[in-house]
Amino acid sequence: MPFVPDHIKFLIRHALIGFAIGVGAVVLIVAGDVGRLGSLIAASSQRWLALGLLGFLFGLTCGSVQMGFAIMLLPYKDEGES
């Protein structure tokens, strides 16, 4: 990728930040055994599938939210302003 536009870098950076926040939330939820979710996953025969899906979907959701926040918080100029 020799040239990536700045707005694409901006979106990718914020998506990765949000994804990391989502995965971190899953780690805290499972480690803290919130709602006995950690015990349920530990007793499962397919614990890696459950952790993988939970981590990916939390990461996807938080990444999308983070991108939305980043876009909404961008400063902008009205058309009437100079």
Buried (B, 14 or more C-beta within 10 A) or exposed (E): EEEEEEEEEBBEEBBBBBBBBBBBBBEEBBEEEEEEBBEEBEEEEEEEEBBEEBBBEBBBBBBBBBBEEBEEEEEEEEEEEE
